[in-house]
Amino acid sequence: MNELIIAAGLFLVLEGLIYAVFPGGIKRMAEQLPFIPDQTLRTLGIVVMTIGVGIVWLAKG
């Protein structure tokens, strides 16, 4: 349970860092999201999740 809380905290740190460092880029990306096909977003989400699982697997191993 402690690791889950740490992971959630790290997620929030990284998310906040992106908004703090690239506020204009985030706004532009948000404007473009409606024009990106759902399948592209879904595929990107799966790829990012897979990378995340791989990182966790390597770190725990």
PDB file of N, CA, C and O in Angstrom:
ATOM      1  N   MET A   1       0.827  -1.191   0.000  1.00  0.00           N
ATOM      2  CA  MET A   1       0.000   0.000   0.000  1.00  0.00           C
ATOM      3  C   MET A   1       0.872   1.256   0.000  1.00  0.00           C
ATOM      4  O   MET A   1       0.541   2.249  -0.648  1.00  0.00           O
ATOM      5  N   ASN A   2       1.977   1.205   0.725  1.00  0.00           N
ATOM      6  CA  ASN A   2       2.884   2.339   0.786  1.00  0.00           C
ATOM      7  C   ASN A   2       3.441   2.666  -0.603  1.00  0.00           C
ATOM      8  O   ASN A   2       3.577   3.837  -0.959  1.00  0.00           O
ATOM      9  N   GLU A   3       3.759   1.643  -1.377  1.00  0.00           N
ATOM     10  CA  GLU A   3       4.292   1.866  -2.722  1.00  0.00           C
ATOM     11  C   GLU A   3       3.262   2.517  -3.629  1.00  0.00           C
ATOM     12  O   GLU A   3       3.615   3.332  -4.481  1.00  0.00           O
ATOM     13  N   LEU A   4       2.002   2.170  -3.458  1.00  0.00           N
ATOM     14  CA  LEU A   4       0.935   2.783  -4.255  1.00  0.00           C
ATOM     15  C   LEU A   4       0.829   4.276  -3.948  1.00  0.00           C
ATOM     16  O   LEU A   4       0.648   5.083  -4.860  1.00  0.00           O
ATOM     17  N   ILE A   5       0.936   4.639  -2.707  1.00  0.00           N
ATOM     18  CA  ILE A   5       0.879   6.050  -2.321  1.00  0.00           C
ATOM     19  C   ILE A   5       2.088   6.799  -2.885  1.00  0.00           C
ATOM     20  O   ILE A   5       1.956   7.925  -3.364  1.00  0.00           O
ATOM     21  N   ILE A   6       3.256   6.175  -2.828  1.00  0.00           N
ATOM     22  CA  ILE A   6       4.460   6.790  -3.399  1.00  0.00           C
ATOM     23  C   ILE A   6       4.293   6.971  -4.905  1.00  0.00           C
ATOM     24  O   ILE A   6       4.639   8.022  -5.444  1.00  0.00           O
ATOM     25  N   ALA A   7       3.769   5.962  -5.581  1.00  0.00           N
ATOM     26  CA  ALA A   7       3.558   6.048  -7.031  1.00  0.00           C
ATOM     27  C   ALA A   7       2.579   7.167  -7.370  1.00  0.00           C
ATOM     28  O   ALA A   7       2.802   7.913  -8.323  1.00  0.00           O
ATOM     29  N   ALA A   8       1.505   7.292  -6.605  1.00  0.00           N
ATOM     30  CA  ALA A   8       0.532   8.361  -6.846  1.00  0.00           C
ATOM     31  C   ALA A   8       1.184   9.726  -6.634  1.00  0.00           C
ATOM     32  O   ALA A   8       0.939  10.658  -7.400  1.00  0.00           O
ATOM     33  N   GLY A   9       2.003   9.844  -5.608  1.00  0.00           N
ATOM     34  CA  GLY A   9       2.705  11.098  -5.355  1.00  0.00           C
ATOM     35  C   GLY A   9       3.658  11.451  -6.476  1.00  0.00           C
ATOM     36  O   GLY A   9       3.716  12.606  -6.900  1.00  0.00           O
ATOM     37  N   LEU A  10       4.402  10.480  -6.959  1.00  0.00           N
ATOM     38  CA  LEU A  10       5.324  10.728  -8.070  1.00  0.00           C
ATOM     39  C   LEU A  10       4.573  11.123  -9.340  1.00  0.00           C
ATOM     40  O   LEU A  10       5.030  11.979 -10.098  1.00  0.00           O
ATOM     41  N   PHE A  11       3.431  10.502  -9.566  1.00  0.00           N
ATOM     42  CA  PHE A  11       2.605  10.866 -10.715  1.00  0.00           C
ATOM     43  C   PHE A  11       2.197  12.333 -10.630  1.00  0.00           C
ATOM     44  O   PHE A  11       2.290  13.070 -11.611  1.00  0.00           O
ATOM     45  N   LEU A  12       1.744  12.748  -9.448  1.00  0.00           N
ATOM     46  CA  LEU A  12       1.317  14.136  -9.278  1.00  0.00           C
ATOM     47  C   LEU A  12       2.487  15.105  -9.433  1.00  0.00           C
ATOM     48  O   LEU A  12       2.314  16.195  -9.977  1.00  0.00           O
ATOM     49  N   VAL A  13       3.667  14.727  -8.966  1.00  0.00           N
ATOM     50  CA  VAL A  13       4.845  15.572  -9.141  1.00  0.00           C
ATOM     51  C   VAL A  13       5.151  15.737 -10.627  1.00  0.00           C
ATOM     52  O   VAL A  13       5.367  16.857 -11.090  1.00  0.00           O
ATOM     53  N   LEU A  14       5.171  14.646 -11.371  1.00  0.00           N
ATOM     54  CA  LEU A  14       5.478  14.722 -12.797  1.00  0.00           C
ATOM     55  C   LEU A  14       4.404  15.493 -13.561  1.00  0.00           C
ATOM     56  O   LEU A  14       4.719  16.283 -14.451  1.00  0.00           O
ATOM     57  N   GLU A  15       3.152  15.268 -13.220  1.00  0.00           N
ATOM     58  CA  GLU A  15       2.056  15.982 -13.873  1.00  0.00           C
ATOM     59  C   GLU A  15       2.164  17.482 -13.599  1.00  0.00           C
ATOM     60  O   GLU A  15       2.012  18.295 -14.512  1.00  0.00           O
ATOM     61  N   GLY A  16       2.420  17.840 -12.371  1.00  0.00           N
ATOM     62  CA  GLY A  16       2.573  19.247 -12.021  1.00  0.00           C
ATOM     63  C   GLY A  16       3.774  19.879 -12.701  1.00  0.00           C
ATOM     64  O   GLY A  16       3.721  21.036 -13.118  1.00  0.00           O
ATOM     65  N   LEU A  17       4.856  19.122 -12.813  1.00  0.00           N
ATOM     66  CA  LEU A  17       6.056  19.616 -13.474  1.00  0.00           C
ATOM     67  C   LEU A  17       5.777  19.957 -14.937  1.00  0.00           C
ATOM     68  O   LEU A  17       6.245  20.979 -15.438  1.00  0.00           O
ATOM     69  N   ILE A  18       5.026  19.115 -15.609  1.00  0.00           N
ATOM     70  CA  ILE A  18       4.687  19.361 -17.019  1.00  0.00           C
ATOM     71  C   ILE A  18       3.893  20.658 -17.147  1.00  0.00           C
ATOM     72  O   ILE A  18       4.177  21.477 -18.022  1.00  0.00           O
ATOM     73  N   TYR A  19       2.897  20.848 -16.277  1.00  0.00           N
ATOM     74  CA  TYR A  19       2.101  22.079 -16.329  1.00  0.00           C
ATOM     75  C   TYR A  19       2.936  23.302 -15.974  1.00  0.00           C
ATOM     76  O   TYR A  19       2.737  24.369 -16.555  1.00  0.00           O
ATOM     77  N   ALA A  20       3.866  23.170 -15.033  1.00  0.00           N
ATOM     78  CA  ALA A  20       4.687  24.302 -14.607  1.00  0.00           C
ATOM     79  C   ALA A  20       5.718  24.698 -15.668  1.00  0.00           C
ATOM     80  O   ALA A  20       5.978  25.884 -15.868  1.00  0.00           O
ATOM     81  N   VAL A  21       6.299  23.716 -16.341  1.00  0.00           N
ATOM     82  CA  VAL A  21       7.376  23.993 -17.289  1.00  0.00           C
ATOM     83  C   VAL A  21       6.851  24.322 -18.691  1.00  0.00           C
ATOM     84  O   VAL A  21       7.437  25.149 -19.390  1.00  0.00           O
ATOM     85  N   PHE A  22       5.755  23.685 -19.104  1.00  0.00           N
ATOM     86  CA  PHE A  22       5.236  23.855 -20.467  1.00  0.00           C
ATOM     87  C   PHE A  22       3.768  24.278 -20.492  1.00  0.00           C
ATOM     88  O   PHE A  22       2.963  23.585 -21.114  1.00  0.00           O
ATOM     89  N   PRO A  23       3.379  25.380 -19.846  1.00  0.00           N
ATOM     90  CA  PRO A  23       1.957  25.743 -19.825  1.00  0.00           C
ATOM     91  C   PRO A  23       1.393  26.040 -21.217  1.00  0.00           C
ATOM     92  O   PRO A  23       0.259  25.667 -21.518  1.00  0.00           O
ATOM     93  N   GLY A  24       2.176  26.708 -22.063  1.00  0.00           N
ATOM     94  CA  GLY A  24       1.709  26.997 -23.420  1.00  0.00           C
ATOM     95  C   GLY A  24       1.557  25.733 -24.252  1.00  0.00           C
ATOM     96  O   GLY A  24       0.609  25.598 -25.025  1.00  0.00           O
ATOM     97  N   GLY A  25       2.492  24.813 -24.089  1.00  0.00           N
ATOM     98  CA  GLY A  25       2.416  23.549 -24.825  1.00  0.00           C
ATOM     99  C   GLY A  25       1.214  22.723 -24.411  1.00  0.00           C
ATOM    100  O   GLY A  25       0.585  22.071 -25.245  1.00  0.00           O
ATOM    101  N   ILE A  26       0.894  22.748 -23.133  1.00  0.00           N
ATOM    102  CA  ILE A  26      -0.278  22.008 -22.646  1.00  0.00           C
ATOM    103  C   ILE A  26      -1.549  22.595 -23.256  1.00  0.00           C
ATOM    104  O   ILE A  26      -2.440  21.852 -23.666  1.00  0.00           O
ATOM    105  N   LYS A  27      -1.636  23.920 -23.317  1.00  0.00           N
ATOM    106  CA  LYS A  27      -2.822  24.564 -23.909  1.00  0.00           C
ATOM    107  C   LYS A  27      -2.968  24.205 -25.382  1.00  0.00           C
ATOM    108  O   LYS A  27      -4.063  23.895 -25.851  1.00  0.00           O
ATOM    109  N   ARG A  28      -1.843  24.252 -26.111  1.00  0.00           N
ATOM    110  CA  ARG A  28      -1.899  23.905 -27.538  1.00  0.00           C
ATOM    111  C   ARG A  28      -2.290  22.445 -27.727  1.00  0.00           C
ATOM    112  O   ARG A  28      -3.076  22.119 -28.616  1.00  0.00           O
ATOM    113  N   MET A  29      -1.742  21.566 -26.890  1.00  0.00           N
ATOM    114  CA  MET A  29      -2.075  20.153 -26.997  1.00  0.00           C
ATOM    115  C   MET A  29      -3.558  19.929 -26.716  1.00  0.00           C
ATOM    116  O   MET A  29      -4.213  19.146 -27.405  1.00  0.00           O
ATOM    117  N   ALA A  30      -4.088  20.622 -25.697  1.00  0.00           N
ATOM    118  CA  ALA A  30      -5.505  20.469 -25.356  1.00  0.00           C
ATOM    119  C   ALA A  30      -6.401  20.937 -26.505  1.00  0.00           C
ATOM    120  O   ALA A  30      -7.471  20.371 -26.727  1.00  0.00           O
ATOM    121  N   GLU A  31      -5.969  21.963 -27.231  1.00  0.00           N
ATOM    122  CA  GLU A  31      -6.742  22.431 -28.382  1.00  0.00           C
ATOM    123  C   GLU A  31      -6.752  21.406 -29.507  1.00  0.00           C
ATOM    124  O   GLU A  31      -7.723  21.327 -30.259  1.00  0.00           O
ATOM    125  N   GLN A  32      -5.691  20.623 -29.633  1.00  0.00           N
ATOM    126  CA  GLN A  32      -5.577  19.646 -30.718  1.00  0.00           C
ATOM    127  C   GLN A  32      -6.239  18.311 -30.405  1.00  0.00           C
ATOM    128  O   GLN A  32      -6.527  17.539 -31.319  1.00  0.00           O
ATOM    129  N   LEU A  33      -6.486  18.026 -29.128  1.00  0.00           N
ATOM    130  CA  LEU A  33      -7.033  16.715 -28.743  1.00  0.00           C
ATOM    131  C   LEU A  33      -8.326  16.334 -29.471  1.00  0.00           C
ATOM    132  O   LEU A  33      -8.465  15.179 -29.874  1.00  0.00           O
ATOM    133  N   PRO A  34      -9.281  17.260 -29.655  1.00  0.00           N
ATOM    134  CA  PRO A  34     -10.513  16.841 -30.351  1.00  0.00           C
ATOM    135  C   PRO A  34     -10.295  16.363 -31.785  1.00  0.00           C
ATOM    136  O   PRO A  34     -11.132  15.648 -32.336  1.00  0.00           O
ATOM    137  N   PHE A  35      -9.183  16.751 -32.385  1.00  0.00           N
ATOM    138  CA  PHE A  35      -8.920  16.392 -33.775  1.00  0.00           C
ATOM    139  C   PHE A  35      -8.111  15.103 -33.925  1.00  0.00           C
ATOM    140  O   PHE A  35      -7.928  14.616 -35.041  1.00  0.00           O
ATOM    141  N   ILE A  36      -7.635  14.556 -32.830  1.00  0.00           N
ATOM    142  CA  ILE A  36      -6.860  13.315 -32.872  1.00  0.00           C
ATOM    143  C   ILE A  36      -7.843  12.146 -32.790  1.00  0.00           C
ATOM    144  O   ILE A  36      -8.675  12.110 -31.883  1.00  0.00           O
ATOM    145  N   PRO A  37      -7.764  11.200 -33.709  1.00  0.00           N
ATOM    146  CA  PRO A  37      -8.702  10.065 -33.694  1.00  0.00           C
ATOM    147  C   PRO A  37      -8.614   9.267 -32.387  1.00  0.00           C
ATOM    148  O   PRO A  37      -7.546   9.132 -31.790  1.00  0.00           O
ATOM    149  N   ASP A  38      -9.772   8.742 -31.962  1.00  0.00           N
ATOM    150  CA  ASP A  38      -9.828   7.963 -30.727  1.00  0.00           C
ATOM    151  C   ASP A  38      -8.859   6.794 -30.747  1.00  0.00           C
ATOM    152  O   ASP A  38      -8.224   6.502 -29.733  1.00  0.00           O
ATOM    153  N   GLN A  39      -8.736   6.128 -31.871  1.00  0.00           N
ATOM    154  CA  GLN A  39      -7.856   4.961 -31.956  1.00  0.00           C
ATOM    155  C   GLN A  39      -6.398   5.357 -31.732  1.00  0.00           C
ATOM    156  O   GLN A  39      -5.643   4.604 -31.117  1.00  0.00           O
ATOM    157  N   THR A  40      -5.997   6.523 -32.218  1.00  0.00           N
ATOM    158  CA  THR A  40      -4.637   6.998 -32.013  1.00  0.00           C
ATOM    159  C   THR A  40      -4.380   7.258 -30.535  1.00  0.00           C
ATOM    160  O   THR A  40      -3.340   6.869 -30.004  1.00  0.00           O
ATOM    161  N   LEU A  41      -5.328   7.917 -29.870  1.00  0.00           N
ATOM    162  CA  LEU A  41      -5.190   8.174 -28.438  1.00  0.00           C
ATOM    163  C   LEU A  41      -5.167   6.869 -27.640  1.00  0.00           C
ATOM    164  O   LEU A  41      -4.399   6.727 -26.689  1.00  0.00           O
ATOM    165  N   ARG A  42      -6.007   5.931 -28.033  1.00  0.00           N
ATOM    166  CA  ARG A  42      -6.058   4.634 -27.347  1.00  0.00           C
ATOM    167  C   ARG A  42      -4.732   3.893 -27.510  1.00  0.00           C
ATOM    168  O   ARG A  42      -4.200   3.339 -26.548  1.00  0.00           O
ATOM    169  N   THR A  43      -4.206   3.886 -28.729  1.00  0.00           N
ATOM    170  CA  THR A  43      -2.929   3.217 -28.984  1.00  0.00           C
ATOM    171  C   THR A  43      -1.804   3.876 -28.193  1.00  0.00           C
ATOM    172  O   THR A  43      -0.972   3.184 -27.607  1.00  0.00           O
ATOM    173  N   LEU A  44      -1.772   5.196 -28.171  1.00  0.00           N
ATOM    174  CA  LEU A  44      -0.753   5.905 -27.405  1.00  0.00           C
ATOM    175  C   LEU A  44      -0.871   5.573 -25.918  1.00  0.00           C
ATOM    176  O   LEU A  44       0.140   5.374 -25.244  1.00  0.00           O
ATOM    177  N   GLY A  45      -2.094   5.512 -25.409  1.00  0.00           N
ATOM    178  CA  GLY A  45      -2.303   5.155 -24.007  1.00  0.00           C
ATOM    179  C   GLY A  45      -1.785   3.764 -23.682  1.00  0.00           C
ATOM    180  O   GLY A  45      -1.166   3.555 -22.638  1.00  0.00           O
ATOM    181  N   ILE A  46      -2.035   2.819 -24.568  1.00  0.00           N
ATOM    182  CA  ILE A  46      -1.565   1.446 -24.351  1.00  0.00           C
ATOM    183  C   ILE A  46      -0.048   1.382 -24.394  1.00  0.00           C
ATOM    184  O   ILE A  46       0.570   0.683 -23.590  1.00  0.00           O
ATOM    185  N   VAL A  47       0.557   2.109 -25.331  1.00  0.00           N
ATOM    186  CA  VAL A  47       2.022   2.128 -25.431  1.00  0.00           C
ATOM    187  C   VAL A  47       2.638   2.720 -24.167  1.00  0.00           C
ATOM    188  O   VAL A  47       3.601   2.175 -23.627  1.00  0.00           O
ATOM    189  N   VAL A  48       2.083   3.835 -23.696  1.00  0.00           N
ATOM    190  CA  VAL A  48       2.618   4.482 -22.497  1.00  0.00           C
ATOM    191  C   VAL A  48       2.437   3.578 -21.272  1.00  0.00           C
ATOM    192  O   VAL A  48       3.332   3.487 -20.432  1.00  0.00           O
ATOM    193  N   MET A  49       1.287   2.914 -21.169  1.00  0.00           N
ATOM    194  CA  MET A  49       1.078   1.987 -20.056  1.00  0.00           C
ATOM    195  C   MET A  49       2.082   0.847 -20.107  1.00  0.00           C
ATOM    196  O   MET A  49       2.618   0.447 -19.073  1.00  0.00           O
ATOM    197  N   THR A  50       2.341   0.321 -21.294  1.00  0.00           N
ATOM    198  CA  THR A  50       3.295  -0.771 -21.447  1.00  0.00           C
ATOM    199  C   THR A  50       4.700  -0.334 -21.026  1.00  0.00           C
ATOM    200  O   THR A  50       5.414  -1.076 -20.350  1.00  0.00           O
ATOM    201  N   ILE A  51       5.082   0.856 -21.427  1.00  0.00           N
ATOM    202  CA  ILE A  51       6.386   1.390 -21.016  1.00  0.00           C
ATOM    203  C   ILE A  51       6.430   1.523 -19.498  1.00  0.00           C
ATOM    204  O   ILE A  51       7.426   1.164 -18.871  1.00  0.00           O
ATOM    205  N   GLY A  52       5.356   2.037 -18.908  1.00  0.00           N
ATOM    206  CA  GLY A  52       5.290   2.183 -17.461  1.00  0.00           C
ATOM    207  C   GLY A  52       5.413   0.858 -16.730  1.00  0.00           C
ATOM    208  O   GLY A  52       6.133   0.754 -15.737  1.00  0.00           O
ATOM    209  N   VAL A  53       4.715  -0.148 -17.216  1.00  0.00           N
ATOM    210  CA  VAL A  53       4.800  -1.473 -16.615  1.00  0.00           C
ATOM    211  C   VAL A  53       6.223  -2.017 -16.745  1.00  0.00           C
ATOM    212  O   VAL A  53       6.742  -2.634 -15.815  1.00  0.00           O
ATOM    213  N   GLY A  54       6.850  -1.787 -17.896  1.00  0.00           N
ATOM    214  CA  GLY A  54       8.222  -2.238 -18.089  1.00  0.00           C
ATOM    215  C   GLY A  54       9.186  -1.563 -17.129  1.00  0.00           C
ATOM    216  O   GLY A  54      10.083  -2.212 -16.590  1.00  0.00           O
ATOM    217  N   ILE A  55       9.009  -0.268 -16.913  1.00  0.00           N
ATOM    218  CA  ILE A  55       9.871   0.448 -15.973  1.00  0.00           C
ATOM    219  C   ILE A  55       9.697  -0.095 -14.554  1.00  0.00           C
ATOM    220  O   ILE A  55      10.675  -0.326 -13.843  1.00  0.00           O
ATOM    221  N   VAL A  56       8.441  -0.295 -14.156  1.00  0.00           N
ATOM    222  CA  VAL A  56       8.182  -0.832 -12.810  1.00  0.00           C
ATOM    223  C   VAL A  56       8.778  -2.228 -12.693  1.00  0.00           C
ATOM    224  O   VAL A  56       9.390  -2.554 -11.675  1.00  0.00           O
ATOM    225  N   TRP A  57       8.607  -3.058 -13.719  1.00  0.00           N
ATOM    226  CA  TRP A  57       9.135  -4.417 -13.701  1.00  0.00           C
ATOM    227  C   TRP A  57      10.655  -4.423 -13.556  1.00  0.00           C
ATOM    228  O   TRP A  57      11.216  -5.196 -12.779  1.00  0.00           O
ATOM    229  N   LEU A  58      11.316  -3.537 -14.326  1.00  0.00           N
ATOM    230  CA  LEU A  58      12.775  -3.451 -14.237  1.00  0.00           C
ATOM    231  C   LEU A  58      13.223  -2.934 -12.861  1.00  0.00           C
ATOM    232  O   LEU A  58      14.218  -3.409 -12.313  1.00  0.00           O
ATOM    233  N   ALA A  59      12.497  -1.973 -12.314  1.00  0.00           N
ATOM    234  CA  ALA A  59      12.865  -1.400 -11.029  1.00  0.00           C
ATOM    235  C   ALA A  59      12.660  -2.405  -9.888  1.00  0.00           C
ATOM    236  O   ALA A  59      13.425  -2.415  -8.924  1.00  0.00           O
ATOM    237  N   LYS A  60      11.645  -3.233 -10.000  1.00  0.00           N
ATOM    238  CA  LYS A  60      11.357  -4.226  -8.951  1.00  0.00           C
ATOM    239  C   LYS A  60      12.256  -5.448  -9.081  1.00  0.00           C
ATOM    240  O   LYS A  60      12.462  -6.172  -8.107  1.00  0.00           O
ATOM    241  N   GLY A  61      12.791  -5.682 -10.269  1.00  0.00           N
ATOM    242  CA  GLY A  61      13.596  -6.869 -10.511  1.00  0.00           C
ATOM    243  C   GLY A  61      14.951  -6.750  -9.974  1.00  0.00           C
ATOM    244  O   GLY A  61      15.750  -7.678 -10.103  1.00  0.00           O
TER     245      GLY A  61
END
